[in-house]
Amino acid sequence: MHRIRFRAEGWTETEVRRWKRRFQSPLKNPWLAGIAIVGILIYSVRIGKIVDSAPVSGVLPGSFTATTGAFQLSISPLDPMGNLLTSNISTQNFSISSFKITPPQNPEKVLTSGAVSIDSLQILSPSAAERGLDAVLLFDNSGSMEDNDSTRQRVKAGKRFIDRIGENDSAAVMIFSGDQIATLQTFTNDKALLDSAMEQLGAKGASPLYAALYDAIENLSSSRSNHPCIIVLTDGESSEDSRTLQEVVNRAQSSTIPIFPIGLGEHLGFSQLRELALKTGGTFASAENSQRLNALFDHIAVSVTRGRIILHAQSIFEQKLTPGEVKAYGEITTNTRGHSVTTPFDFRAEVSRE
């Protein structure tokens, strides 16, 4: 039909072919191709400022009194391309709702609710894209893990983390139990080797947690050049240990290595693990049962590979709390350019005597 119309206007066969080449093949036309590229770039920039997911990798409770509670929440708002949103991000992009306090073992009994304000934030993202991650996955291999993780969910969770590492990243797998601190796999990017090491996790003996952490820090400090971190899973306090909490903190601080402890179990306070995270620049997460480990390891993998934002929040309670351990629940909404994602979170805290 084009040919008939063009000939009626006096166009030759050569002119028709030239028109087709110019206008019917945009990729071959520099002007149209340029316009298309600009459009794609504009679209990419736009979606790069839209939140697509916002996993919470941990919460560190601060001072909790009868009337107020402070906490730090670690969140990784990502755009559709999986990049951490950092441009023009402020506290106004976040809001916390449905905040309530319950007894640790009875989430249906609400002791009080509260309004939460976000006072400040801190963006923690890899400083150089060309530098990868060096992560030690350190697992409690003590006998109690047989009871707290009889279905070996920690193996699946570790593999979930391994699946997240990129081509410039590496990981090592270590275990501790009784008088044994062992490296099951040295630093590698080979996911098959790392997965094979995860299958070797067992359960026997005591928990020399701090000695194992100290060895992990030594491994990272001696030969690694990427961004270092330690993810440690344990279901109890340290026992039969040759190191102390303070020794580990001092060594981690001197080497600038953040530690991300994960506490497994519903009857443990994990106060020392929280202190470990707070003083080394990591964050703390807890799982009341092993079924939650998959999501936690995945969210922590996002935070250490893509980056995270630390939100400093403060809540004012509607009713006074009595001293003792409580559990807090809430939802955090991330909003950018009219797009929002809401993520639930929970954590334990200790209400002090005033």
N, C-alpha and C positions, 0 to 999 in steps of 0.2 A: 504493500500500500504506500510505503514511503517512496518507492521508486516511481510509481504512477504519478504521485503528487509532484515530485521533484521534476520529472520530465515535463509535466504540464507547465511548470514554471521555467522551463528551459535549462534544467540541470543536465549535465552529461553523466555518462556511466562512471567516469573517473571521479567526478565531484560527489556522486552518491557514495562510492567506496570511501572517499576521504571523510565524508560526514560520519559514516559508520565507525571508522577507526577512531575518530575524535570523540564522538558523543555516545556511542554505544559500548565502548570499552573504557570506562572511567579509570581503571588502573593503568591504562596506557597513556592517559591524558594527564600531563603534569599538573594542570590547573585543577581538574576535578579530583585527582588523587590527593593534592595538597589540601583541598577543602575537606575531603574525607578524613585525612589524618588529623587535621585540626579538630574536627568534630569528635573523633575518637579520644583525643587528648583531653578535650573539655569534659567529655563524659567520664573519663577515667579519673580526672581531678575531682569531679563532683562526687562519684561513688566512693572515692578515697576519703571523703569526709563524712560518710554515713556509717553509723554503727551497725554491724551485722551480728556480732556476738560479743558477750562480755562475761567470760568465766571468772569466778571468784576463786583465788588460789589459797586464801587463808585469812584469818582474823586474829589479831593480837589484842586481847583486852588490856585496858589500862586500869586506872583507879575506878572502882565501883563502890559507891556509898549507898546509904539508904535512899537517897533522892536523885542521884546522878550516876551516869556511867560513861566512861570514855573508852574508845577502841580505835584500832587502825585496821582498815580493810584493804586487802590487796586485790585489785581487779585489773583485767586486761581487755579493754574495749578494742575490738578489731574491726577493720573495714572489710568489705566483701573480698578483698584480695589477701586478707590475713595479716595486715600490717597494723601495728599499734597506732591508735589515734592520738596524736600529740599536738597537732596544729590547732591553736585557739581553744584548747581544752582548759576549762576552769571548773571550780566547784559548782557553777551554775548548770553544768551538764549532768550533774548527778543529784539524785534525791533518794532518801530512804523512807520507806513506809512500812506499815503493818508490823511495827516493832513491838515485841512483847517479851516478858520475862516469865519463865516457868520454873518449877522444880526440875532438877536434872533428869529424874526418872519419870516425870509425868507431864508431857507436853500439852495435855488437854487442860490442865489446871493453870490458868493465867493469874500470876501474882500481881502483875501490873503491866500496863502498856506505857508508851512514851513517845514524845516527839523528838526527832533526831535532826541535828544540824551538822553540816559538813563544814568544818572551819578552814581547812587548808588541804592541799594535796602536794604530792611529790611524784614526779615522773621518773621512772627508772627504766631506761631502755639501753640496749647495747650501744656502746660509744662508737663502734666502728663496724660497719656492715661486713667488711671483709674478714673480721675476726670471728671465729666460731665459738662454740661452747665446749668446755671440758667439764663433764659431770661425773661425780662418783655416786653410784646408787648403792647405798649401804643398808643392809637388811639385818634385822634382829633374827637370829637363827636359834634362839633359845627354846627350851622345852615348852614354855607357855604358848608359843605360837601354834602348837598343835591344837590347843583349845580355842584360841581366838581366831584362827584362820584355818580351820580343818579342811576347807575346800580349796586352799592354796590360791585364793584370789590375788595375793600379793605377786604371784608369778605373772598372772595376766596383766596386773596393773603395771609392773615393771616393763613388760613388753609394750604396753601402751605408750609409756614414756619413750622407749627406744624407737618406736615407730615415728615419733615426732622429730627426732634429731635430723639435721640437714647434712648436706655434703661437707660442710666445713666444721661440723661438730664431731665430738667423740665422747665415749662414755666408758666407765669401768664399773665392774660389779664386785662388791665386797660383802662379806658376812661376818657376824660376830656371835659367838656362843661359848660358854664355859671359858676355857683358857685358850680358845682358838679365835684368831682374827685372820681371815684368809681372803686373798684376792682370787675370785673365780675367773675373772677376765680382766686383763690389763686394758689400757685405753685403746680403743679401736672405733672405727666407723662402720665395721662389718656387722650388720644387724643380725645376721645368722649366728655369728659367734656370741653376740650379746644375748640373744634369745636362748641359746644353748646353755649359757651360764645361769640364766634365770631358772632353768629347769632343775638345777642342782640345789636349790634352796631346800633346807630341811628344818628340823626342830629338835634341839637337845641342849641341855646345859644351862648355865647362868647367862647374865647380860653385862659384859664389860663394855658398856656403851661408850664411855669417854675415852678409853684406850683405843677403841676402834675409830672413833672420830679423829683422834689425834693422828693415828696412822694414815687416815684418809687425807687429812690436811697435808701431811708430809709428802704423800704421793703426788698431790696436786702442786705443791710448792716446788718440788725438786726438778720437774722436767716439762711442765705444761706452760704454754704461752697464750692460750685462748682465755676467754672469760670463764673463770672457775666457779663451781658451786657443788654443794653436797646435799643430796636428798637422802634423809635417813628415816627409816620406818622402824618403830619399836612399840611394844605393847606393855612396857613397864619401866620402872626406875632402874638406874644402874646398879649392878651387884657384882661382887668379886672383881672390882676394878682397880687398875694400877694408875689411873689418871683421875683428875678432878674436873668438875665443871669449869672452874676458873682457869685451869691450865688450857683447856680446849678453847675457851673464849679468847684468852690472850694470844694463843697461837693463830687462831682464825683471824683475829683483828690485825695482827702483824703481817699476815699474808693477804689481807683483804679478800677473804673467802666467805661468802654468805652461806649459811646453813639453813636448810628448809626441813625442819622436823615434822614428821607425821605420827601422831599418837593413835594407837589402835586400842579400843576397849571403852566401855561405858562407865567403869568404876574408878578411873584414874584421873587425877587432876592435871598431871603433866606441867606443873608450874616450872620445873627446871627446863623443860623443852621450850616453853614460851620464852624464858629468859635467854636461852641459847639463840633462838631466832632473833629476838629483839636486839641483842648485843652484837650480833654478827652481820646484821643487815638482811636476814632472810625473813621468812614469815612462817607462822605455825598453822597447821591444819589438824583436825582430829576426825577420826572415823569411829563411830560407836560400834560398827560391825564391819567385817571385811568386804561386804557387798558395796560399800562406798569407796573402796580404794581405787577402782578403775577411774572414776570421775576425778578424784583428787589428784592422782598421778598425771592424768591428762591435763588438768588445769594448771598444775605446777609446771609441766612441760611447756605449756604456752607462755607462762610468765617468765621462764628463764631463757626461752629462745626468742620470743617476740617482745618481751618487756612487760612492765606492769606499772600501775599507778596506785600509790598509797594514799588512801583517803583518811584524814584524821577527823573522827566524828565524836559528837557529844550528845548524850541523851538526857532528858529530864523526865523522871518517872511521875506518873499520876498518883500512885500510892507508894508509901514508904516500904522499903524492903528490910527484912531482918538479916543479920549477919549469917554468912554461910555460902555454900556453892549454889549457883543458879545457872540456867541455860537461857540464852537470848536467841530470838528468831527475828528475822526481818527480810525485806526485799529491797534491793537496790535497782533503781531504774537509771539507765544511761540514755540520754537524749541528744542527738545531733541532727541538725537540719530537719527537724520534724519526725525523724525516725527514732524509735526507742526500743530498748531491750530491757526486760526485767529479769533479774537473777535472784533466786532465794539464797539465804545464807543463815548459818547458825553457829554459835560458839558458847563455850562455858566461861564463866567468870566467878570470881570470889568477892562477895560483898563484905567489906571491912567494917569494923566497929568504928563509929565516929568518936 
